[in-house]
């Protein structure tokens, strides 16, 4: 995936649905819904390769187009519900892309759209997806003293209620992992420990009972590497940096998409910086910068490197990191104006 290919996704989204502003009433059929589902899947796959920043505007434009079709098109009741669900899933995807791009107000708007569509379509699975993604954003903002872990736990509780009684699967592991994240940010060591242990048990059950191809695409990322990263962040949140670093070492050694690999290494770099390992922090940080400069446009990941930038000021060999980090920050700020 290269940045010159980003325009292909805009074209794909443009071709994914009929025009909503053409004369007369637009008739929507099942094939149009499937094109929208495929477009959202393409965006999710692209995000794993290149990050959210270059994709979010395309996703939101597609979302606005789908919302317009819902309000102006003609379709059967069954097609309408399917279109609402597909549009809601696109809204969740757009919300995550906005979150990865540090455009948090836009992410909230997209998640709000997804909740409304889930309610209208009576789609419990979409509600769960939206709850867990919105909780993830709330947890990330809480780490910056800009969000509430209590709000995140409320969202996760709603998701938990909806999946209670379902067969073993990755959704149960993700629910428990989100609980662990929220408890960690809140400083609840006991709650974090219980929740992360549950997440591992649920993942073991999912591996045994749920073939990965049988679960929704948005849950296929839930694996050992993902839980190790949640566990690492939780240990960091409760102040156990030795345990956090041990988990980050595991995460960084496991196979991952380019965006996830960059994010995991950025968190290890930041934790090393906070733990006094300036040399290790800079080594990891420089590697992450290389990914961010070459192929992964993820302002969320760049922001994680803040503690590395702080120690680079007085570190031997830190000048290169500081110059490159500041250049990326300036470029990102200019692209959001």
VOLO-368979 format. One record per residue (C-alpha): residue number from 0; x negated, y, z negated. Coordinates in steps of 0.02 Angstrom, whole numbers. Layout:
<k: NUM | X: X | Y: Y | Z: Z>
...
***
This chain:
<k: 0 | X: 0 | Y: 0 | Z: 0>
<k: 1 | X: -74 | Y: 168 | Z: 52>
<k: 2 | X: -10 | Y: 343 | Z: 26>
<k: 3 | X: 12 | Y: 371 | Z: 212>
<k: 4 | X: 144 | Y: 235 | Z: 205>
<k: 5 | X: 255 | Y: 332 | Z: 84>
<k: 6 | X: 353 | Y: 408 | Z: 227>
<k: 7 | X: 410 | Y: 235 | Z: 278>
<k: 8 | X: 510 | Y: 221 | Z: 118>
<k: 9 | X: 597 | Y: 386 | Z: 150>
<k: 10 | X: 643 | Y: 320 | Z: 322>
<k: 11 | X: 699 | Y: 155 | Z: 248>
<k: 12 | X: 813 | Y: 243 | Z: 125>
<k: 13 | X: 881 | Y: 354 | Z: 263>
<k: 14 | X: 925 | Y: 202 | Z: 366>
<k: 15 | X: 993 | Y: 106 | Z: 216>
<k: 16 | X: 1165 | Y: 189 | Z: 214>
<k: 17 | X: 1277 | Y: 273 | Z: 341>
<k: 18 | X: 1281 | Y: 462 | Z: 341>
<k: 19 | X: 1403 | Y: 530 | Z: 212>
<k: 20 | X: 1432 | Y: 698 | Z: 297>
<k: 21 | X: 1483 | Y: 638 | Z: 469>
<k: 22 | X: 1657 | Y: 692 | Z: 533>
<k: 23 | X: 1802 | Y: 588 | Z: 469>
<k: 24 | X: 1803 | Y: 455 | Z: 335>
<k: 25 | X: 1654 | Y: 338 | Z: 325>
<k: 26 | X: 1702 | Y: 156 | Z: 312>
<k: 27 | X: 1589 | Y: 59 | Z: 193>
<k: 28 | X: 1570 | Y: -128 | Z: 205>
<k: 29 | X: 1476 | Y: -266 | Z: 114>
<k: 30 | X: 1330 | Y: -251 | Z: 235>
<k: 31 | X: 1305 | Y: -69 | Z: 183>
<k: 32 | X: 1300 | Y: -120 | Z: 0>
<k: 33 | X: 1169 | Y: -252 | Z: 39>
<k: 34 | X: 1062 | Y: -124 | Z: 130>
<k: 35 | X: 1068 | Y: -15 | Z: -25>
<k: 36 | X: 1017 | Y: -164 | Z: -134>
<k: 37 | X: 870 | Y: -198 | Z: -19>
<k: 38 | X: 818 | Y: -16 | Z: -20>
<k: 39 | X: 814 | Y: -14 | Z: -210>
<k: 40 | X: 712 | Y: -174 | Z: -211>
<k: 41 | X: 588 | Y: -98 | Z: -88>
<k: 42 | X: 568 | Y: 53 | Z: -201>
<k: 43 | X: 538 | Y: -57 | Z: -353>
<k: 44 | X: 405 | Y: -156 | Z: -261>
<k: 45 | X: 322 | Y: 4 | Z: -200>
<k: 46 | X: 321 | Y: 76 | Z: -376>
<k: 47 | X: 219 | Y: -73 | Z: -436>
<k: 48 | X: 89 | Y: -32 | Z: -305>
<k: 49 | X: 79 | Y: 158 | Z: -303>
<k: 50 | X: 173 | Y: 228 | Z: -455>
<k: 51 | X: 326 | Y: 336 | Z: -468>
<k: 52 | X: 268 | Y: 511 | Z: -420>
<k: 53 | X: 270 | Y: 491 | Z: -229>
<k: 54 | X: 431 | Y: 390 | Z: -228>
<k: 55 | X: 548 | Y: 478 | Z: -349>
<k: 56 | X: 613 | Y: 612 | Z: -230>
<k: 57 | X: 653 | Y: 480 | Z: -99>
<k: 58 | X: 744 | Y: 376 | Z: -230>
<k: 59 | X: 846 | Y: 524 | Z: -294>
<k: 60 | X: 892 | Y: 575 | Z: -117>
<k: 61 | X: 954 | Y: 398 | Z: -86>
<k: 62 | X: 1049 | Y: 401 | Z: -250>
<k: 63 | X: 1134 | Y: 565 | Z: -206>
<k: 64 | X: 1181 | Y: 494 | Z: -37>
<k: 65 | X: 1256 | Y: 337 | Z: -115>
<k: 66 | X: 1353 | Y: 441 | Z: -243>
<k: 67 | X: 1422 | Y: 548 | Z: -102>
<k: 68 | X: 1478 | Y: 391 | Z: -10>
<k: 69 | X: 1567 | Y: 331 | Z: -166>
<k: 70 | X: 1667 | Y: 492 | Z: -175>
<k: 71 | X: 1701 | Y: 516 | Z: 12>
<k: 72 | X: 1698 | Y: 342 | Z: 90>
<k: 73 | X: 1833 | Y: 212 | Z: 119>
<k: 74 | X: 1812 | Y: 34 | Z: 55>
<k: 75 | X: 1903 | Y: -111 | Z: -24>
<k: 76 | X: 1914 | Y: -130 | Z: -213>
<k: 77 | X: 1785 | Y: -269 | Z: -213>
<k: 78 | X: 1666 | Y: -171 | Z: -102>
<k: 79 | X: 1690 | Y: -17 | Z: -209>
<k: 80 | X: 1639 | Y: -109 | Z: -367>
<k: 81 | X: 1489 | Y: -184 | Z: -279>
<k: 82 | X: 1440 | Y: -12 | Z: -214>
<k: 83 | X: 1454 | Y: 61 | Z: -389>
<k: 84 | X: 1343 | Y: -76 | Z: -459>
<k: 85 | X: 1214 | Y: -59 | Z: -320>
<k: 86 | X: 1213 | Y: 131 | Z: -339>
<k: 87 | X: 1193 | Y: 110 | Z: -527>
<k: 88 | X: 1043 | Y: -4 | Z: -503>
<k: 89 | X: 967 | Y: 126 | Z: -387>
<k: 90 | X: 1000 | Y: 257 | Z: -522>
<k: 91 | X: 904 | Y: 152 | Z: -649>
<k: 92 | X: 760 | Y: 131 | Z: -526>
<k: 93 | X: 758 | Y: 318 | Z: -488>
<k: 94 | X: 760 | Y: 352 | Z: -675>
<k: 95 | X: 607 | Y: 245 | Z: -702>
<k: 96 | X: 515 | Y: 327 | Z: -557>
<k: 97 | X: 555 | Y: 497 | Z: -633>
<k: 98 | X: 496 | Y: 437 | Z: -803>
<k: 99 | X: 332 | Y: 375 | Z: -728>
<k: 100 | X: 313 | Y: 545 | Z: -645>
<k: 101 | X: 341 | Y: 634 | Z: -813>
<k: 102 | X: 501 | Y: 713 | Z: -746>
<k: 103 | X: 601 | Y: 671 | Z: -901>
<k: 104 | X: 753 | Y: 781 | Z: -872>
<k: 105 | X: 776 | Y: 701 | Z: -702>
<k: 106 | X: 755 | Y: 528 | Z: -778>
<k: 107 | X: 892 | Y: 566 | Z: -905>
<k: 108 | X: 1008 | Y: 624 | Z: -766>
<k: 109 | X: 979 | Y: 463 | Z: -669>
<k: 110 | X: 1010 | Y: 355 | Z: -822>
<k: 111 | X: 1169 | Y: 453 | Z: -858>
<k: 112 | X: 1227 | Y: 414 | Z: -681>
<k: 113 | X: 1189 | Y: 230 | Z: -708>
<k: 114 | X: 1288 | Y: 223 | Z: -871>
<k: 115 | X: 1438 | Y: 305 | Z: -788>
<k: 116 | X: 1432 | Y: 186 | Z: -640>
<k: 117 | X: 1411 | Y: 34 | Z: -753>
<k: 118 | X: 1566 | Y: 85 | Z: -849>
<k: 119 | X: 1668 | Y: 116 | Z: -691>
<k: 120 | X: 1615 | Y: -51 | Z: -615>
<k: 121 | X: 1633 | Y: -143 | Z: -781>
<k: 122 | X: 1457 | Y: -210 | Z: -751>
<k: 123 | X: 1380 | Y: -272 | Z: -914>
<k: 124 | X: 1215 | Y: -319 | Z: -831>
<k: 125 | X: 1193 | Y: -143 | Z: -764>
<k: 126 | X: 1232 | Y: -72 | Z: -937>
<k: 127 | X: 1097 | Y: -182 | Z: -1013>
<k: 128 | X: 971 | Y: -128 | Z: -882>
<k: 129 | X: 1011 | Y: 56 | Z: -908>
<k: 130 | X: 1005 | Y: 40 | Z: -1098>
<k: 131 | X: 834 | Y: -43 | Z: -1098>
<k: 132 | X: 759 | Y: 81 | Z: -975>
<k: 133 | X: 830 | Y: 233 | Z: -1067>
<k: 134 | X: 764 | Y: 160 | Z: -1230>
<k: 135 | X: 592 | Y: 143 | Z: -1152>
<k: 136 | X: 592 | Y: 328 | Z: -1110>
<k: 137 | X: 653 | Y: 375 | Z: -1285>
<k: 138 | X: 513 | Y: 271 | Z: -1363>
<k: 139 | X: 380 | Y: 352 | Z: -1252>
<k: 140 | X: 443 | Y: 525 | Z: -1298>
<k: 141 | X: 449 | Y: 479 | Z: -1482>
<k: 142 | X: 263 | Y: 440 | Z: -1474>
<k: 143 | X: 242 | Y: 623 | Z: -1424>
<k: 144 | X: 362 | Y: 685 | Z: -1559>
<k: 145 | X: 486 | Y: 729 | Z: -1421>
<k: 146 | X: 607 | Y: 584 | Z: -1441>
<k: 147 | X: 696 | Y: 477 | Z: -1570>
<k: 148 | X: 658 | Y: 295 | Z: -1608>
<k: 149 | X: 830 | Y: 288 | Z: -1690>
<k: 150 | X: 911 | Y: 332 | Z: -1524>
<k: 151 | X: 807 | Y: 197 | Z: -1439>
<k: 152 | X: 863 | Y: 68 | Z: -1567>
<k: 153 | X: 1045 | Y: 116 | Z: -1539>
<k: 154 | X: 1025 | Y: 86 | Z: -1352>
<k: 155 | X: 936 | Y: -79 | Z: -1381>
<k: 156 | X: 1072 | Y: -133 | Z: -1504>
<k: 157 | X: 1203 | Y: -103 | Z: -1369>
<k: 158 | X: 1103 | Y: -209 | Z: -1246>
<k: 159 | X: 1081 | Y: -344 | Z: -1378>
<k: 160 | X: 1269 | Y: -351 | Z: -1409>
<k: 161 | X: 1302 | Y: -374 | Z: -1223>
<k: 162 | X: 1179 | Y: -518 | Z: -1198>
<k: 163 | X: 1221 | Y: -609 | Z: -1360>
<k: 164 | X: 1270 | Y: -787 | Z: -1319>
<k: 165 | X: 1188 | Y: -788 | Z: -1149>
<k: 166 | X: 1075 | Y: -935 | Z: -1104>
<k: 167 | X: 888 | Y: -919 | Z: -1139>
<k: 168 | X: 810 | Y: -793 | Z: -1021>
<k: 169 | X: 689 | Y: -649 | Z: -1002>
<k: 170 | X: 821 | Y: -521 | Z: -1048>
<k: 171 | X: 817 | Y: -581 | Z: -1229>
<k: 172 | X: 628 | Y: -562 | Z: -1233>
<k: 173 | X: 640 | Y: -385 | Z: -1164>
<k: 174 | X: 774 | Y: -336 | Z: -1289>
<k: 175 | X: 663 | Y: -396 | Z: -1432>
<k: 176 | X: 510 | Y: -310 | Z: -1357>
<k: 177 | X: 603 | Y: -144 | Z: -1348>
<k: 178 | X: 655 | Y: -167 | Z: -1529>
<k: 179 | X: 473 | Y: -198 | Z: -1575>
<k: 180 | X: 419 | Y: -40 | Z: -1483>
<k: 181 | X: 548 | Y: 66 | Z: -1573>
<k: 182 | X: 507 | Y: -6 | Z: -1744>
<k: 183 | X: 322 | Y: 23 | Z: -1713>
<k: 184 | X: 347 | Y: 206 | Z: -1668>
<k: 185 | X: 456 | Y: 225 | Z: -1823>
<k: 186 | X: 315 | Y: 154 | Z: -1930>
<k: 187 | X: 417 | Y: 3 | Z: -1982>
<k: 188 | X: 281 | Y: -129 | Z: -1993>
<k: 189 | X: 398 | Y: -268 | Z: -2051>
<k: 190 | X: 527 | Y: -231 | Z: -1917>
<k: 191 | X: 393 | Y: -227 | Z: -1783>
<k: 192 | X: 322 | Y: -394 | Z: -1838>
<k: 193 | X: 490 | Y: -480 | Z: -1839>
<k: 194 | X: 542 | Y: -410 | Z: -1670>
<k: 195 | X: 380 | Y: -449 | Z: -1578>
<k: 196 | X: 382 | Y: -627 | Z: -1647>
<k: 197 | X: 560 | Y: -644 | Z: -1580>
<k: 198 | X: 504 | Y: -577 | Z: -1411>
<k: 199 | X: 372 | Y: -713 | Z: -1397>
<k: 200 | X: 495 | Y: -850 | Z: -1446>
<k: 201 | X: 620 | Y: -787 | Z: -1318>
<k: 202 | X: 487 | Y: -780 | Z: -1182>
<k: 203 | X: 435 | Y: -959 | Z: -1220>
<k: 204 | X: 617 | Y: -1012 | Z: -1204>
<k: 205 | X: 638 | Y: -914 | Z: -1043>
<k: 206 | X: 486 | Y: -995 | Z: -965>
<k: 207 | X: 557 | Y: -1166 | Z: -1005>
<k: 208 | X: 738 | Y: -1135 | Z: -957>
<k: 209 | X: 743 | Y: -993 | Z: -830>
<k: 210 | X: 645 | Y: -1008 | Z: -666>
<k: 211 | X: 581 | Y: -835 | Z: -626>
<k: 212 | X: 667 | Y: -836 | Z: -457>
<k: 213 | X: 834 | Y: -861 | Z: -544>
<k: 214 | X: 828 | Y: -703 | Z: -649>
<k: 215 | X: 869 | Y: -527 | Z: -585>
<k: 216 | X: 724 | Y: -443 | Z: -498>
<k: 217 | X: 713 | Y: -307 | Z: -631>
<k: 218 | X: 671 | Y: -440 | Z: -763>
<k: 219 | X: 536 | Y: -532 | Z: -668>
<k: 220 | X: 399 | Y: -421 | Z: -740>
<k: 221 | X: 433 | Y: -490 | Z: -915>
<k: 222 | X: 284 | Y: -606 | Z: -943>
<k: 223 | X: 142 | Y: -633 | Z: -1064>
<k: 224 | X: 43 | Y: -484 | Z: -1000>
<k: 225 | X: 193 | Y: -370 | Z: -1027>
<k: 226 | X: 222 | Y: -432 | Z: -1205>
<k: 227 | X: 37 | Y: -417 | Z: -1246>
<k: 228 | X: 46 | Y: -235 | Z: -1195>
<k: 229 | X: 202 | Y: -202 | Z: -1300>
<k: 230 | X: 118 | Y: -290 | Z: -1445>
<k: 231 | X: -39 | Y: -186 | Z: -1423>
<k: 232 | X: 55 | Y: -23 | Z: -1423>
<k: 233 | X: 153 | Y: -75 | Z: -1576>
<k: 234 | X: -5 | Y: -117 | Z: -1672>
<k: 235 | X: -75 | Y: 51 | Z: -1619>
<k: 236 | X: 83 | Y: 140 | Z: -1678>
<k: 237 | X: 70 | Y: 63 | Z: -1852>
<k: 238 | X: -116 | Y: 103 | Z: -1862>
<k: 239 | X: -194 | Y: -68 | Z: -1834>
<k: 240 | X: -314 | Y: -22 | Z: -1695>
<k: 241 | X: -417 | Y: -182 | Z: -1708>
<k: 242 | X: -264 | Y: -288 | Z: -1669>
<k: 243 | X: -211 | Y: -164 | Z: -1535>
<k: 244 | X: -378 | Y: -175 | Z: -1447>
<k: 245 | X: -377 | Y: -365 | Z: -1454>
<k: 246 | X: -209 | Y: -367 | Z: -1365>
<k: 247 | X: -264 | Y: -237 | Z: -1238>
<k: 248 | X: -413 | Y: -347 | Z: -1197>
<k: 249 | X: -292 | Y: -489 | Z: -1159>
<k: 250 | X: -180 | Y: -377 | Z: -1055>
<k: 251 | X: -323 | Y: -306 | Z: -953>
<k: 252 | X: -386 | Y: -481 | Z: -916>
<k: 253 | X: -218 | Y: -540 | Z: -849>
<k: 254 | X: -159 | Y: -519 | Z: -671>
<k: 255 | X: -49 | Y: -366 | Z: -645>
<k: 256 | X: 11 | Y: -247 | Z: -511>
<k: 257 | X: -102 | Y: -96 | Z: -477>
<k: 258 | X: 13 | Y: 24 | Z: -573>
<k: 259 | X: 28 | Y: -91 | Z: -723>
<k: 260 | X: -158 | Y: -130 | Z: -722>
<k: 261 | X: -201 | Y: 56 | Z: -723>
<k: 262 | X: -78 | Y: 90 | Z: -863>
<k: 263 | X: -143 | Y: -52 | Z: -972>
<k: 264 | X: -324 | Y: 2 | Z: -951>
<k: 265 | X: -277 | Y: 183 | Z: -987>
<k: 266 | X: -199 | Y: 130 | Z: -1152>
<k: 267 | X: -355 | Y: 31 | Z: -1197>
<k: 268 | X: -462 | Y: 181 | Z: -1155>
<k: 269 | X: -357 | Y: 295 | Z: -1265>
<k: 270 | X: -360 | Y: 171 | Z: -1409>
<k: 271 | X: -549 | Y: 155 | Z: -1395>
<k: 272 | X: -565 | Y: 343 | Z: -1399>
<k: 273 | X: -458 | Y: 355 | Z: -1555>
<k: 274 | X: -560 | Y: 215 | Z: -1634>
<k: 275 | X: -725 | Y: 304 | Z: -1605>
<k: 276 | X: -787 | Y: 197 | Z: -1459>
<k: 277 | X: -823 | Y: 344 | Z: -1344>
<k: 278 | X: -932 | Y: 245 | Z: -1224>
<k: 279 | X: -800 | Y: 109 | Z: -1200>
<k: 280 | X: -665 | Y: 239 | Z: -1183>
<k: 281 | X: -758 | Y: 329 | Z: -1045>
<k: 282 | X: -797 | Y: 168 | Z: -953>
<k: 283 | X: -614 | Y: 120 | Z: -951>
<k: 284 | X: -561 | Y: 298 | Z: -917>
<k: 285 | X: -672 | Y: 318 | Z: -764>
<k: 286 | X: -603 | Y: 156 | Z: -692>
<k: 287 | X: -424 | Y: 217 | Z: -717>
<k: 288 | X: -466 | Y: 384 | Z: -637>
<k: 289 | X: -530 | Y: 291 | Z: -485>
<k: 290 | X: -362 | Y: 203 | Z: -467>
<k: 291 | X: -265 | Y: 365 | Z: -493>
<k: 292 | X: -369 | Y: 456 | Z: -364>
<k: 293 | X: -362 | Y: 318 | Z: -234>
<k: 294 | X: -192 | Y: 237 | Z: -239>
<k: 295 | X: -88 | Y: 248 | Z: -399>
<k: 296 | X: 8 | Y: 411 | Z: -425>
<k: 297 | X: 71 | Y: 392 | Z: -604>
<k: 298 | X: 68 | Y: 551 | Z: -709>
<k: 299 | X: 127 | Y: 447 | Z: -858>
<k: 300 | X: -34 | Y: 346 | Z: -846>
<k: 301 | X: -141 | Y: 500 | Z: -825>
<k: 302 | X: -63 | Y: 576 | Z: -981>
<k: 303 | X: -111 | Y: 422 | Z: -1083>
<k: 304 | X: -293 | Y: 468 | Z: -1051>
<k: 305 | X: -276 | Y: 628 | Z: -1154>
<k: 306 | X: -377 | Y: 560 | Z: -1303>
<k: 307 | X: -517 | Y: 511 | Z: -1183>
<k: 308 | X: -521 | Y: 687 | Z: -1114>
<k: 309 | X: -533 | Y: 753 | Z: -1292>
<k: 310 | X: -688 | Y: 650 | Z: -1335>
<k: 311 | X: -767 | Y: 681 | Z: -1165>
<k: 312 | X: -801 | Y: 863 | Z: -1211>
<k: 313 | X: -944 | Y: 817 | Z: -1327>
<k: 314 | X: -995 | Y: 648 | Z: -1258>
<k: 315 | X: -1150 | Y: 608 | Z: -1159>
<k: 316 | X: -1094 | Y: 577 | Z: -981>
<k: 317 | X: -921 | Y: 644 | Z: -1017>
<k: 318 | X: -933 | Y: 787 | Z: -893>
<k: 319 | X: -889 | Y: 680 | Z: -743>
<k: 320 | X: -734 | Y: 612 | Z: -827>
<k: 321 | X: -679 | Y: 785 | Z: -884>
<k: 322 | X: -699 | Y: 861 | Z: -711>
<k: 323 | X: -606 | Y: 721 | Z: -624>
<k: 324 | X: -468 | Y: 714 | Z: -755>
<k: 325 | X: -441 | Y: 902 | Z: -746>
<k: 326 | X: -435 | Y: 896 | Z: -556>
<k: 327 | X: -299 | Y: 763 | Z: -561>
<k: 328 | X: -202 | Y: 863 | Z: -690>
<k: 329 | X: -211 | Y: 1020 | Z: -584>
<k: 330 | X: -155 | Y: 926 | Z: -429>
<k: 331 | X: -8 | Y: 849 | Z: -522>
<k: 332 | X: 45 | Y: 1017 | Z: -593>
<k: 333 | X: 43 | Y: 1093 | Z: -419>
<k: 334 | X: 148 | Y: 953 | Z: -346>
<k: 335 | X: 285 | Y: 985 | Z: -476>
<k: 336 | X: 301 | Y: 1172 | Z: -445>
***
